Amino acid sequence: MTSLCPLAYSARRSNAEVIVLGQSRPLWLLVIAVAVMGERVGWRRPLAAAIGFLGVVVIW
């Protein structure tokens, strides 16, 4: 969502918050893939997405 309208988000939030919201996209895509498309997701993919997101949050 932040990739669709970054100016709207950056007007109300700091740049760091906009980046963290943008980097949470893989986590939401996993949730949507399981809920909507019924995709089977193993334990490695959510773990990799969570580690990547934590890396962005630590840098934030």
N, C-alpha and C positions, 0 to 999 in steps of 0.2 A: 504494500500500500504506500509506503514511503517513496517507492520508485515512481509511483504515478503522479504524486503531487508534492515534491520535496519543498517547494517554496512555501506552501501552506503550512507544512510542519515546522520549517525553519523559522517562520515568522513568530511562532508561539513557543518554540523550544530552543535549547542550545544546540550547537552543532553536534556535540557528543551524544546527546539524547537521540537526535535524528539518525546518527550512524548506528547506534545500538538498536534502534527500532528496525532499521534496514537490514541489519545483520541477523535479526531474529526470523527472517523469512524462511530459511530452511526448516526451522522447527515447525512453523505453521504449515508449510507444505507437506511435512510428514503427517501431521494431524489430518489435513484435508485428504491426503492420499489414502489413509486408512479409513476415515469416516465416509467419504463420498465414493471413492473408487473401489474400495474393498481390497486394496493392495496389501499383500503380506509383507511386513517389515520385520527384519531380524533385529537382533540386539545391537549389531555393529553400527547401523545407520543412525539410530537415535543417539547412541553414545558419541559418535563422531560429530553430529550436529551440536550436541550439548557442549562438548569440549571446545569446539570452534566458537560457540557463543560465549562461553566463559572466558575464552581468550580475548574476545572483543571487550567484554565487560571489565576485565582486569586492566586493559589498556585505557579504558574510559576513565 
